[in-house]
């Protein structure tokens, strides 16, 4: 019983994490999403934002840059 619960948690938790993200609509959007996911762990966070909010801020800054 416990193994079944743990196994279902291992399957459902990663699936739920991917379901939160909207689909990538453009090449720059995908590049910025990748940049945000790489920088979110090392980026300074003086405002105390959540990791998701910080990643969104990094993504928005990236999208504003001229290509």
C-alpha positions as CSV (number, residue, x, y, z in Angstrom):
1,X,0.0,0.0,0.0
2,X,2.7,2.4,1.0
3,X,4.7,1.6,-2.2
4,X,1.7,2.3,-4.3
5,X,1.2,5.7,-2.7
6,X,4.9,6.6,-3.1
7,X,5.0,5.4,-6.7
8,X,1.9,7.5,-7.6
9,X,3.5,10.5,-5.9
10,X,6.6,10.1,-8.0
11,X,4.5,10.0,-11.2
12,X,2.0,12.8,-10.3
13,X,4.3,15.4,-8.8
14,X,6.5,15.9,-11.9
15,X,3.5,15.8,-14.2
16,X,1.8,18.5,-12.1
17,X,4.9,20.7,-12.3
18,X,4.9,20.5,-16.1
19,X,1.2,21.1,-16.4
20,X,1.5,24.5,-14.7
21,X,3.6,26.1,-17.5
22,X,1.8,27.4,-20.6
23,X,2.9,26.2,-24.0
24,X,5.8,28.0,-25.6
25,X,4.5,30.3,-28.4
26,X,7.7,31.7,-29.9
27,X,11.4,31.0,-30.2
28,X,12.4,33.9,-28.0
29,X,9.8,32.8,-25.4
30,X,11.4,29.4,-25.2
31,X,14.9,30.8,-25.0
32,X,13.8,33.2,-22.2
33,X,12.1,30.4,-20.3
34,X,15.3,28.3,-20.5
35,X,17.3,31.3,-19.3
36,X,14.9,32.0,-16.4
37,X,15.0,28.3,-15.3
38,X,18.8,28.4,-15.3
39,X,19.2,31.8,-13.5
40,X,16.4,31.4,-10.9
41,X,18.7,29.5,-8.4
42,X,21.6,31.9,-8.6
43,X,19.8,35.3,-9.1
44,X,19.9,37.6,-6.1
45,X,16.4,38.0,-4.6
46,X,16.3,41.1,-2.3
47,X,12.5,41.3,-2.5
48,X,12.0,37.8,-1.2
49,X,10.0,36.7,-4.2
50,X,9.0,33.0,-4.6
51,X,11.0,31.1,-7.1
52,X,8.1,31.1,-9.6
53,X,7.7,34.9,-9.3
54,X,11.5,35.4,-9.6
55,X,11.6,33.2,-12.7
56,X,8.7,35.2,-14.2
57,X,10.5,38.4,-13.6
58,X,13.7,37.1,-15.2
59,X,11.6,35.9,-18.2
60,X,9.8,39.3,-18.6
61,X,13.2,41.1,-18.5
62,X,14.5,38.7,-21.1
63,X,11.5,39.2,-23.4
64,X,11.9,43.0,-23.2
65,X,15.5,42.9,-24.5
66,X,15.9,43.6,-28.2
67,X,16.8,40.6,-30.3
